[in-house]
Structure formats: C-alpha cells, structure tokens
Amino acid sequence: MRSALDHLMFAAARPSNGKQEGNIQFPIVSRRALWRGTQYRMPGAPRGMRTMIEELQPYHRRKWPQTQTLWDLHQLSNWDKHRMLLASAAALEGSQLNVVVSGPTTVRSERRFRGRAKPGAIVARFEMGYSEPGAKVHVNPHLAFLDVFDQRSPETLGGRPIRTTLANIGNFIDTEVVPRFERFV
C-alpha cells in the first residue's frame, strides 16, 4: 500500500533531474511543522495535488480521524524496512463454554476472558454447584482467536487487529486518496 502511494506520486511528479527523481515519495508526516520539509519529495507536482496531499496528512486527524490510517501505514512500512519484521500475536477475541451436565448437579458460575493469549493462560472458568456422586460434566470449549500486532511493533499498533488495521488503511487509500488524484495522473 505504501508503494501504491509512492507510485501515485511518481506518476504525477515532474522531476527535472535524476536526483529529484530519486527523492520522489508520497509524504506522510505526523506534525504540521514537518510538512515543509517534504516538498522535495514532490518535484514538479501541481499545486492542487500538493494541497490535497497536505489535507490527507495524519496531523489533521482531529478534523478527519481516518487520516490516522496513513500514519499507521507509515509506521508499518518504516518498522518493517528499518527495524525488524512485524511480529504478530494471538488475542482471544472470545470464548464460550458449552457445559453439559447429566445427573443431579448445577453450574453455579461461568467466566470468560478476552485479550492477548499467553502460554498457560486461563481462557474460561466455571464453578460447579452441588453435585451428587455419579453426576457427569462434559465441557466443550469454543475459542475465537484474533491475529494482532505484537507489543514489539510500533507503539500505536501493538495489540491492534492486523486484518482490520490493514483493511482500514487499504479502504482509506482506495476510497479517499486515489480518487482525489485521478485528474493529476
């Protein structure tokens, strides 16, 4: 997705030399103060395009929360390229116990847990009430796990669902970013 934005910028830019061509990139910055320093990334790009790119910057997230997705993309891309492969973990999205009892016995309480799964973690618990000898209990657990970014990932992404985060980034680029620039490329 990061490359798609860079290709979009490359298609619209008009560099005058090889050095400018090598610097082309769709800029993504987190603070307004950093925006000025990105102008060399857009050599020869039309003013209207630069204005649109500026409007999409993540520092506008108070007015337009979806722009945060570009910052997520920036962090994912830089982390993966410069530090380490992105790690994932499993989080328990939900658990359900199907407790079947036969004979004179009752289930007094049942608790389910959610969150990051760790080895040896208790994912559900139930407490039996009164039971007579010969009573039988069968437990059929149903667990739903979710792939999340590991805590070693960039701080704002740790623990977030991988598929949902990537889908949100892709949807924002597809529905908001690309259509704005079709007239420039």
C-alpha positions in Angstrom: 0.0 0.0 0.0 2.9 2.3 0.7 4.4 1.6 -2.7 1.0 2.4 -4.3 1.1 5.9 -2.8 4.7 6.3 -4.0 3.8 5.2 -7.5 0.9 7.7 -7.5 3.3 10.4 -6.6 5.8 9.3 -9.2 3.1 9.4 -11.9 2.2 13.0 -11.1 5.6 14.4 -10.3 7.7 16.1 -13.0 11.3 15.9 -11.8 13.9 17.9 -13.7 16.9 15.6 -13.0 17.9 12.2 -11.7 18.4 13.4 -8.1 14.9 14.8 -7.9 13.5 11.6 -9.4 15.3 9.5 -6.7 13.6 11.6 -4.0 10.0 11.2 -5.1 7.8 9.8 -2.4 4.2 10.4 -1.2 5.0 12.3 2.0 3.4 11.3 5.3 4.1 13.3 8.4 2.6 13.4 11.9 3.1 17.1 12.6 2.4 20.3 10.7 5.9 21.5 11.4 7.4 18.7 9.4 5.3 19.3 6.3 7.6 22.0 4.8 10.5 19.5 4.8 8.6 17.2 2.5 8.4 19.5 -0.5 11.4 18.0 -2.2 9.6 14.6 -2.3 7.1 16.1 -4.8 9.2 17.8 -7.5 7.0 19.4 -10.2 3.8 18.1 -8.7 0.9 20.5 -9.4 0.0 22.9 -6.6 -3.5 21.4 -6.3 -2.1 18.0 -5.8 0.3 19.2 -3.0 -2.7 20.9 -1.3 -4.7 17.6 -1.4 -1.7 15.6 -0.1 -1.4 18.2 2.8 -5.1 17.8 3.6 -4.6 14.0 4.0 -1.7 14.3 6.5 -2.2 12.5 9.8 -1.8 15.7 11.8 -5.4 16.5 10.6 -6.8 13.5 12.4 -8.8 15.7 14.9 -10.9 17.0 12.0 -10.7 13.9 9.9 -9.9 10.8 12.1 -9.4 8.5 9.1 -6.1 10.3 8.2 -4.6 8.3 11.1 -4.6 5.3 8.8 -1.9 6.9 6.7 0.2 7.3 9.9 -0.4 3.6 10.7 0.8 2.8 7.2 3.9 4.9 7.6 4.8 3.2 10.9 4.2 -0.2 9.5 6.3 0.4 6.4 9.2 2.0 8.3 9.2 -0.6 11.0 9.3 -3.4 8.6 12.0 -1.8 6.4 14.3 -0.5 9.1 14.0 -2.5 12.3 12.5 -5.9 12.1 9.8 -8.0 10.6 6.5 -7.2 12.1 5.5 -9.7 14.7 2.1 -10.9 15.4 0.4 -12.4 18.5 -2.8 -14.2 19.2 -5.5 -12.4 21.2 -8.6 -14.1 22.5 -11.5 -12.4 20.8 -14.0 -14.5 22.7 -14.6 -17.8 24.5 -17.6 -19.9 25.1 -18.1 -22.9 27.2 -20.8 -25.4 26.4 -21.2 -27.2 29.7 -23.4 -30.3 29.5 -24.3 -31.9 32.8 -26.1 -35.1 33.5 -27.3 -36.2 36.9 -28.1 -34.0 39.9 -25.6 -31.2 39.5 -25.6 -27.5 38.6 -23.2 -24.9 37.1 -23.0 -22.0 39.6 -21.0 -19.5 37.6 -19.1 -19.1 34.4 -16.4 -16.5 33.4 -14.9 -15.8 30.0 -11.7 -13.9 29.3 -10.5 -11.8 26.4 -7.2 -10.3 25.4 -3.7 -11.3 24.4 -3.2 -15.0 24.7 -0.1 -16.2 26.6 1.1 -19.8 27.2 -0.8 -21.3 30.1 -3.4 -18.6 30.2 -6.8 -19.4 31.6 -9.4 -18.6 28.9 -12.6 -19.6 30.7 -13.6 -20.8 34.1 -16.7 -22.3 35.6 -17.7 -23.2 39.0 -19.9 -26.2 39.8 -22.6 -26.1 42.4 -24.0 -29.0 44.3 -23.1 -32.4 42.8 -24.1 -35.9 43.7 -21.9 -38.9 43.1 -22.2 -40.2 39.5 -23.0 -36.8 38.0 -21.2 -36.2 34.8 -20.0 -32.9 33.3 -18.8 -32.5 29.7 -17.2 -29.3 28.7 -16.9 -28.2 25.0 -14.8 -25.0 24.7 -15.2 -22.8 21.7 -12.4 -20.2 21.3 -12.1 -17.4 18.8 -8.6 -16.0 18.3 -7.6 -12.8 16.5 -4.2 -12.0 15.0 -2.9 -8.8 16.5 0.3 -6.8 16.2 2.7 -7.9 18.8 3.9 -5.5 21.5 7.3 -5.2 19.7 5.5 -3.5 16.9 5.3 0.3 16.8 3.6 1.6 19.9 0.4 2.8 18.4 -0.1 -0.6 16.7 0.7 -3.0 19.4 -2.4 -5.2 20.3 -4.4 -3.9 17.3 -6.1 -6.4 15.0 -3.8 -7.0 11.9 -6.5 -7.6 9.3 -8.8 -4.8 10.4 -5.9 -2.3 10.6 -4.7 -3.3 7.1 -8.2 -3.2 5.7 -8.8 0.2 7.1 -5.6 1.5 5.5 -6.5 -0.1 2.2 -10.1 1.3 2.2 -8.9 4.8 3.0 -6.4 4.8 0.2 -8.9 3.2 -2.2 -11.9 5.5 -1.4 -10.3 8.7 -0.3 -6.7 9.1 -1.5 -6.7 7.6 -5.0 -9.9 9.2 -6.3 -8.5 12.7 -5.4 -5.5 12.3 -7.6 -7.0 10.7 -10.7 -7.1 14.0 -12.5 -3.4 14.5 -11.9 -2.1 11.2 -13.3 
